[in-house]
Amino acid sequence: MPTKQELAELIRNACEERGWGPTKLAREVSIAAGRPPSAVERQYARRWMSGERSPTYWLPYVARVLDLDLGTVRASRSTVSEAGATDTVASVIQLGRSDVDRRNFLAATSGYALSTLALPDLDGITRRTRTARAAGAVRVGVGEVAAVNQMVKALGDSAAELGGGHARHLAVRYLTDDVAPWLNGKYTEITGRALFAATSQLVHLAGWMAQDEGDAPEHQGRAQQYYAHAYRLAAEAHDPELSATALRGLAVQAVDLGFRAEAVQLGEACVRYGKDIDNARAVAYYEATLANAAAQDNDRRLAIRHLALSESAIGRSPATAGGESWAAHYSPGRWAHESGMILARLGDLGAAEEHLRLALDIHGLDRRRTRAIVLADLGGVRLRQGDVDGALATWSEFVDCAEGIRSVKVHKAADDMRTRLNRFRAMPEAEELRGRAALIRSG
């Protein structure tokens, strides 16, 4: 069973999603139990939502009307905090199926993020190859692994262009319908490691899509669980680059959620995993992650040190990506954008503007979603420097670029822009931009 507070959080999230208060919840539970609508008193429902008490007798009816999956809570809690206690394959498939069934997820927490660092089941694949069913199991080879990698690329390209809210359900369906039988199939240890690595990238993509889809607690909780499972799959595949990349996803999310100390710790962990990787882009990726987390934590010295290390690494990187992994796509353009925002956080607005302009001008930043975010950030930096005309011109480009993108980051950027333009209501250009931004947010 979930703890009382975990259950309360599930109930609150589900009620918020439906627009229900305690009165509505009490009424629906009463009806579901075959009782008169007033059988459950409002005060009881309020206490369930606050965590003051658990709906012991009424729990099956609460779960029914709110479509709660209590099993997911148990699995997600044990998968990370009790290393090896829950099989990673079974857990990730259950996670995906709960997502397909639109079950409610717990909100992301700092404790869950750090518990991911518990030692994964490093012998999981070896054990699976020895105990795989002789009959009935699907035989898996290089063709199936290649198929997963190809789907990750196709879905990732679509999400990078149109936002994480676009086609996320396809990624999750592919995991549960196509990849799940392969994970439970029969394969050699070498093939198993390649399959786990490919699945780690698919699961990481599902987490990124969920995080980019919306900032509701349920979206972020879902993303956090996917990132944690991506890390376990990569670690069990003995792939340090994918392990570090999954930890980076958790670190970036921790920054966004305000878990500053946890973000620094996760950033340090991904740098440790990536220190021996022969991939300069990946090293730059992880060093910049720690620099960003340190800057958000107001640790200027640590931020500057790791920003310099990331700059040195990106300077050694080849002109084109050397693979299809997440880190391989960390282009000089993406580095310039991230570095620009770190510098802005540290107060060096001139250098920040220079880096953001560089990000827009050099190769590797051709996705609409990414360009839109960079343009929004550049407009904000220019406004902070007092360049109102430059900010308006840049934000006009942002609005043009952002049309049709389903991304919480793009929507937040539009909201931020509209708020900052409130003080320029006397300027027709500013009012026009505010109106155009409102259409992005409602689209």
C-alpha positions as CSV (number, residue, x, y, z in Angstrom):
1,M,0.0,0.0,0.0
2,P,1.1,3.6,-0.6
3,T,1.8,5.6,2.6
4,K,-0.9,7.9,3.8
5,Q,0.8,11.0,2.4
6,E,1.5,9.3,-1.0
7,L,-2.1,8.4,-1.2
8,A,-3.2,11.9,-0.3
9,E,-1.0,13.3,-3.1
10,L,-2.5,10.9,-5.6
11,I,-6.0,11.9,-4.6
12,R,-5.3,15.6,-4.7
13,N,-3.6,15.4,-8.1
14,A,-6.5,13.4,-9.6
15,C,-9.1,15.7,-8.1
16,E,-7.2,18.8,-9.4
17,E,-7.1,17.2,-12.9
18,R,-10.9,16.8,-12.8
19,G,-11.7,20.1,-11.1
20,W,-13.2,18.3,-8.1
21,G,-13.3,19.6,-4.5
22,P,-14.0,17.5,-1.4
23,T,-17.8,17.8,-1.9
24,K,-17.7,16.3,-5.4
25,L,-15.3,13.6,-4.4
26,A,-17.5,12.6,-1.5
27,R,-20.5,12.4,-3.7
28,E,-18.9,10.3,-6.4
29,V,-17.4,7.9,-3.9
30,S,-20.8,7.5,-2.3
31,I,-22.5,6.7,-5.6
32,A,-19.7,4.3,-6.7
33,A,-20.2,2.4,-3.5
34,G,-24.0,2.1,-4.2
35,R,-24.9,4.4,-1.3
36,P,-26.9,7.6,-1.3
37,P,-24.9,10.7,-2.6
38,S,-24.5,12.0,0.9
39,A,-23.2,8.8,2.5
40,V,-19.6,10.1,2.6
41,E,-19.4,13.4,4.4
42,R,-17.4,16.2,2.8
43,Q,-15.1,16.4,5.9
44,Y,-14.0,12.8,5.3
45,A,-13.1,13.6,1.7
46,R,-11.2,16.7,2.7
47,R,-9.2,14.6,5.2
48,W,-8.3,12.1,2.5
49,M,-7.0,14.9,0.3
50,S,-5.0,16.5,3.1
51,G,-3.5,13.2,4.4
52,E,-5.1,13.5,7.8
53,R,-6.6,10.1,7.4
54,S,-6.7,7.2,4.8
55,P,-10.0,6.1,3.1
56,T,-9.6,2.5,4.5
57,Y,-13.0,1.1,3.7
58,W,-13.7,3.5,0.8
59,L,-10.3,3.1,-0.9
60,P,-11.5,0.7,-3.7
61,Y,-14.3,3.2,-4.6
62,V,-11.9,6.2,-4.4
63,A,-9.5,4.4,-6.7
64,R,-12.4,3.6,-9.1
65,V,-13.8,7.1,-9.4
66,L,-10.3,8.7,-9.7
67,D,-8.8,6.0,-11.8
68,L,-5.9,5.5,-9.4
69,D,-3.3,2.7,-10.0
70,L,-2.0,1.9,-6.5
71,G,0.3,-0.8,-7.8
72,T,2.3,1.8,-9.7
73,V,3.1,3.6,-6.5
74,R,4.4,0.5,-4.9
75,A,6.5,-0.4,-7.9
76,S,7.9,3.1,-8.4
77,R,8.9,3.3,-4.8
78,S,10.6,0.0,-4.5
79,T,12.3,0.0,-8.0
80,V,14.7,2.8,-7.0
81,S,15.0,2.7,-3.3
82,E,15.5,-1.1,-3.0
83,A,18.2,-1.9,-5.5
84,G,17.5,-5.3,-7.1
85,A,14.2,-5.8,-5.2
86,T,12.1,-5.2,-8.3
87,D,13.1,-6.4,-11.7
88,T,13.8,-3.4,-13.9
89,V,12.1,-4.9,-17.0
90,A,8.9,-5.7,-15.1
91,S,8.9,-2.3,-13.5
92,V,9.5,-0.2,-16.7
93,I,6.7,-2.2,-18.5
94,Q,4.3,-1.6,-15.7
95,L,5.3,2.1,-15.7
96,G,4.5,2.3,-19.5
97,R,1.2,0.5,-19.2
98,S,0.1,2.7,-16.3
99,D,0.9,5.7,-18.6
100,V,-1.1,4.2,-21.5
101,D,-4.0,3.6,-19.2
102,R,-3.8,7.3,-18.1
103,R,-3.3,6.4,-14.4
104,N,-2.3,9.1,-12.0
105,F,1.3,9.5,-10.9
106,L,2.8,10.9,-7.8
107,A,4.5,14.3,-8.1
108,A,8.3,14.5,-8.6
109,T,10.2,14.7,-5.3
110,S,13.8,15.5,-4.3
111,G,14.0,12.2,-2.3
112,Y,13.0,10.1,-5.3
113,A,15.6,11.9,-7.5
114,L,18.4,11.1,-5.1
115,S,17.3,7.6,-4.4
116,T,17.9,6.9,-8.1
117,L,21.6,6.8,-7.2
118,A,21.2,3.6,-5.3
119,L,23.3,0.8,-6.9
120,P,21.3,-0.8,-9.8
121,D,21.1,-4.5,-10.5
122,L,24.3,-4.8,-12.5
123,D,23.9,-8.6,-13.0
124,G,20.3,-8.3,-14.2
125,I,21.0,-9.0,-17.9
126,T,23.3,-12.0,-17.1
127,R,20.6,-13.5,-14.9
128,R,18.0,-13.0,-17.6
129,T,20.0,-14.8,-20.3
130,R,20.4,-17.8,-18.0
131,T,16.8,-18.1,-16.9
132,A,15.0,-17.1,-20.1
133,R,12.1,-19.4,-21.0
134,A,13.1,-22.0,-23.6
135,A,9.7,-22.1,-25.2
136,G,7.4,-19.2,-26.0
137,A,10.0,-16.5,-25.6
138,V,10.6,-14.2,-28.6
139,R,14.1,-14.5,-30.0
140,V,15.8,-11.1,-30.1
141,G,18.8,-10.1,-32.3
142,V,20.5,-7.1,-33.8
143,G,17.4,-6.4,-36.0
144,E,15.2,-5.7,-33.0
145,V,17.8,-3.5,-31.4
146,A,18.2,-1.5,-34.6
147,A,14.5,-1.1,-34.8
148,V,14.4,0.4,-31.3
149,N,17.2,2.8,-32.1
150,Q,15.5,3.8,-35.4
151,M,12.2,4.5,-33.6
152,V,14.0,6.6,-30.9
153,K,15.5,8.7,-33.7
154,A,12.2,9.2,-35.5
155,L,10.2,10.0,-32.4
156,G,13.0,12.2,-31.0
157,D,13.3,14.2,-34.2
158,S,9.5,14.8,-34.2
159,A,9.6,15.9,-30.5
160,A,12.6,18.2,-31.0
161,E,10.7,19.9,-33.8
162,L,7.2,20.1,-32.4
163,G,7.6,19.7,-28.7
164,G,7.3,16.9,-26.1
165,G,3.5,17.1,-26.1
166,H,3.5,15.9,-29.7
167,A,3.2,12.1,-30.1
168,R,4.4,11.1,-26.6
169,H,1.7,8.4,-26.6
170,L,3.4,6.8,-29.6
171,A,6.7,6.4,-27.7
172,V,4.9,4.8,-24.7
173,R,2.8,2.5,-26.9
174,Y,5.9,1.4,-28.7
175,L,7.5,0.6,-25.4
176,T,4.6,-1.5,-24.1
177,D,3.4,-3.1,-27.3
178,D,6.6,-3.8,-29.3
179,V,9.7,-3.5,-27.0
180,A,8.2,-5.3,-23.9
181,P,8.1,-8.7,-25.6
182,W,11.7,-8.3,-26.7
183,L,12.8,-7.3,-23.2
184,N,11.1,-10.5,-21.9
185,G,12.5,-12.5,-24.8
186,K,15.5,-14.8,-25.4
187,Y,18.8,-13.1,-26.3
188,T,22.6,-13.4,-25.7
189,E,24.3,-11.2,-23.1
190,I,25.8,-9.0,-25.8
191,T,22.4,-8.5,-27.5
192,G,20.8,-8.0,-24.1
193,R,23.1,-5.1,-23.2
194,A,22.5,-3.5,-26.6
195,L,18.7,-3.9,-26.2
196,F,18.8,-2.5,-22.7
197,A,20.8,0.5,-23.9
198,A,18.4,1.1,-26.8
199,T,15.4,0.8,-24.4
200,S,17.1,3.2,-22.0
201,Q,17.1,5.9,-24.8
202,L,13.5,5.2,-25.6
203,V,12.5,5.5,-21.9
204,H,14.6,8.6,-21.5
205,L,12.8,10.1,-24.5
206,A,9.4,9.3,-22.9
207,G,10.6,11.1,-19.8
208,W,11.7,14.1,-21.7
209,M,8.4,14.3,-23.6
210,A,6.4,14.0,-20.3
211,Q,8.5,16.8,-18.8
212,D,8.1,19.0,-21.8
213,E,4.4,18.2,-22.1
214,G,3.3,20.2,-19.0
215,D,4.4,21.4,-15.6
216,A,1.5,19.8,-13.6
217,P,2.9,17.6,-10.8
218,E,1.6,14.5,-12.5
219,H,3.6,15.2,-15.7
220,Q,6.8,15.9,-13.7
221,G,6.3,12.8,-11.6
222,R,5.8,10.7,-14.7
223,A,9.0,12.2,-16.2
224,Q,11.0,11.5,-13.1
225,Q,10.1,7.9,-13.0
226,Y,11.0,7.4,-16.7
227,Y,14.4,9.1,-16.1
228,A,15.0,6.8,-13.1
229,H,14.2,3.7,-15.2
230,A,16.3,5.0,-18.1
231,Y,19.2,5.2,-15.6
232,R,18.7,1.7,-14.3
233,L,18.4,0.2,-17.8
234,A,21.6,2.0,-18.9
235,A,23.5,1.0,-15.8
236,E,22.5,-2.7,-16.2
237,A,23.7,-2.4,-19.8
238,H,27.0,-1.2,-18.5
239,D,26.8,1.9,-20.6
240,P,28.3,4.9,-18.7
241,E,27.3,7.5,-21.3
242,L,23.6,6.6,-21.2
243,S,23.8,6.3,-17.4
244,A,25.2,9.8,-17.2
245,T,22.7,11.1,-19.7
246,A,19.7,9.7,-17.7
247,L,21.1,11.3,-14.5
248,R,21.5,14.6,-16.4
249,G,17.7,14.4,-17.2
250,L,17.0,14.1,-13.5
251,A,19.5,16.9,-12.7
252,V,17.9,19.3,-15.2
253,Q,14.4,18.5,-13.9
254,A,15.6,19.1,-10.3
255,V,16.8,22.5,-11.4
256,D,13.4,23.3,-13.0
257,L,11.6,22.2,-9.8
258,G,13.8,24.2,-7.5
259,F,15.6,21.2,-5.9
260,R,18.9,23.0,-6.0
261,A,21.1,20.9,-3.7
262,E,19.8,17.7,-5.3
263,A,20.5,19.1,-8.7
264,V,24.1,19.7,-7.8
265,Q,24.5,16.2,-6.4
266,L,22.9,14.7,-9.5
267,G,25.1,16.9,-11.7
268,E,28.2,15.7,-9.9
269,A,27.1,12.1,-10.4
270,C,26.6,12.4,-14.1
271,V,30.1,14.1,-14.4
272,R,31.6,11.1,-12.5
273,Y,29.9,8.6,-14.9
274,G,31.1,10.6,-17.9
275,K,34.7,11.3,-16.9
276,D,36.2,8.4,-18.8
277,I,34.0,8.6,-21.9
278,D,35.9,9.2,-25.2
279,N,33.2,11.6,-26.4
280,A,34.0,15.3,-26.1
281,R,30.4,16.3,-26.7
282,A,29.2,14.1,-24.0
283,V,31.8,15.4,-21.5
284,A,30.7,19.0,-22.4
285,Y,27.1,18.0,-21.9
286,Y,27.7,16.7,-18.4
287,E,30.0,19.5,-17.3
288,A,27.6,22.1,-18.5
289,T,24.8,20.4,-16.5
290,L,26.8,20.7,-13.3
291,A,27.7,24.3,-14.1
292,N,24.0,25.1,-14.6
293,A,23.0,23.4,-11.3
294,A,25.8,25.2,-9.4
295,A,24.7,28.5,-10.9
296,Q,21.1,27.9,-9.8
297,D,22.5,27.1,-6.3
298,N,24.4,30.4,-6.3
299,D,27.7,28.6,-6.2
300,R,29.6,30.9,-8.6
301,R,33.0,29.3,-8.1
302,L,31.7,25.8,-8.9
303,A,29.7,27.1,-11.8
304,I,32.6,29.0,-13.5
305,R,34.9,26.0,-13.0
306,H,32.6,23.5,-14.7
307,L,31.5,26.0,-17.4
308,A,35.2,26.3,-18.3
309,L,35.6,22.5,-18.4
310,S,32.5,22.2,-20.7
311,E,33.9,24.9,-23.0
312,S,37.2,23.1,-23.3
313,A,35.4,19.8,-24.1
314,I,33.1,21.3,-26.7
315,G,36.1,22.9,-28.3
316,R,37.6,19.4,-28.8
317,S,34.5,17.9,-30.2
318,P,34.2,17.0,-33.9
319,A,32.1,19.2,-36.2
320,T,29.5,16.5,-36.7
321,A,27.9,14.2,-34.2
322,G,29.6,10.8,-33.8
323,G,26.6,8.7,-33.1
324,E,22.9,8.7,-32.4
325,S,22.9,9.0,-28.6
326,W,21.4,11.8,-26.7
327,A,24.8,13.3,-25.8
328,A,26.0,13.0,-29.3
329,H,23.5,15.6,-30.3
330,Y,24.9,18.2,-27.9
331,S,26.0,20.5,-30.6
332,P,28.1,23.7,-30.3
333,G,24.9,25.6,-30.8
334,R,23.1,23.8,-27.8
335,W,26.3,24.4,-25.7
336,A,26.3,28.1,-26.6
337,H,22.6,28.4,-25.6
338,E,23.1,26.6,-22.2
339,S,26.3,28.5,-21.5
340,G,24.6,31.8,-22.3
341,M,21.8,31.1,-19.8
342,I,24.4,30.1,-17.1
343,L,26.2,33.4,-17.7
344,A,22.9,35.3,-17.5
345,R,22.3,33.6,-14.1
346,L,25.7,34.7,-13.0
347,G,25.0,38.3,-14.0
348,D,27.3,38.6,-17.1
349,L,24.6,39.7,-19.5
350,G,27.0,40.9,-22.2
351,A,28.6,37.5,-22.5
352,A,25.2,35.8,-22.2
353,E,23.9,37.8,-25.2
354,E,27.0,37.0,-27.2
355,H,26.6,33.2,-26.5
356,L,22.9,33.3,-27.4
357,R,23.5,35.1,-30.7
358,L,26.2,32.5,-31.4
359,A,23.8,29.7,-30.7
360,L,21.4,31.0,-33.3
361,D,24.1,31.6,-35.9
362,I,26.1,28.4,-35.9
363,H,25.2,24.9,-37.1
364,G,23.3,22.6,-34.8
365,L,20.3,24.6,-33.7
366,D,17.9,24.0,-36.5
367,R,14.9,22.5,-34.6
368,R,12.0,24.9,-34.3
369,R,11.4,24.2,-30.6
370,T,15.0,24.8,-29.7
371,R,15.3,28.0,-31.8
372,A,12.1,29.3,-30.3
373,I,13.4,28.8,-26.7
374,V,16.8,30.5,-27.6
375,L,15.0,33.5,-29.2
376,A,12.8,33.8,-26.1
377,D,15.8,33.7,-23.8
378,L,17.8,36.2,-26.0
379,G,14.8,38.6,-25.9
380,G,14.8,38.5,-22.1
381,V,18.5,39.1,-21.9
382,R,18.3,42.1,-24.2
383,L,15.4,43.6,-22.2
384,R,17.5,43.2,-19.0
385,Q,20.2,45.2,-20.7
386,G,17.8,48.0,-21.5
387,D,17.6,47.2,-25.2
388,V,13.8,47.4,-25.6
389,D,13.8,47.6,-29.4
390,G,16.2,44.6,-29.6
391,A,14.0,42.6,-27.2
392,L,10.8,43.3,-29.2
393,A,12.5,42.4,-32.5
394,T,13.8,39.1,-31.0
395,W,10.5,38.2,-29.4
396,S,8.7,38.8,-32.7
397,E,10.9,36.1,-34.2
398,F,10.2,33.9,-31.2
399,V,6.4,34.2,-31.8
400,D,6.8,33.4,-35.5
401,C,8.9,30.3,-34.6
402,A,6.8,29.0,-31.8
403,E,3.5,28.7,-33.6
404,G,2.1,25.1,-33.4
405,I,4.7,23.8,-30.9
406,R,3.4,21.8,-27.9
407,S,6.0,22.4,-25.3
408,V,5.7,23.6,-21.7
409,K,9.0,25.5,-22.1
410,V,7.8,27.4,-25.1
411,H,4.4,28.2,-23.4
412,K,6.2,29.3,-20.3
413,A,8.5,31.5,-22.4
414,A,5.4,33.1,-24.0
415,D,3.9,33.7,-20.6
416,D,7.1,35.3,-19.3
417,M,7.3,37.5,-22.3
418,R,3.8,38.7,-21.9
419,T,4.4,39.5,-18.2
420,R,7.6,41.5,-19.0
421,L,5.8,43.4,-21.7
422,N,3.1,44.6,-19.2
423,R,5.1,47.7,-18.5
424,F,5.2,48.7,-22.2
425,R,1.5,48.7,-22.8
426,A,1.8,52.2,-24.3
427,M,3.9,50.8,-27.2
428,P,1.8,49.3,-30.0
429,E,4.5,46.8,-30.9
430,A,4.5,45.5,-27.4
431,E,0.7,45.1,-27.3
432,E,0.7,43.3,-30.6
433,L,3.3,40.9,-29.3
434,R,1.3,40.2,-26.2
435,G,-1.7,39.3,-28.2
436,R,0.3,37.0,-30.5
437,A,1.8,35.3,-27.5
438,A,-1.6,34.7,-26.0
439,L,-2.5,32.7,-29.1
440,I,0.6,30.5,-28.6
441,R,-0.4,29.7,-25.1
442,S,-3.9,28.8,-26.0
443,G,-2.9,26.7,-29.1
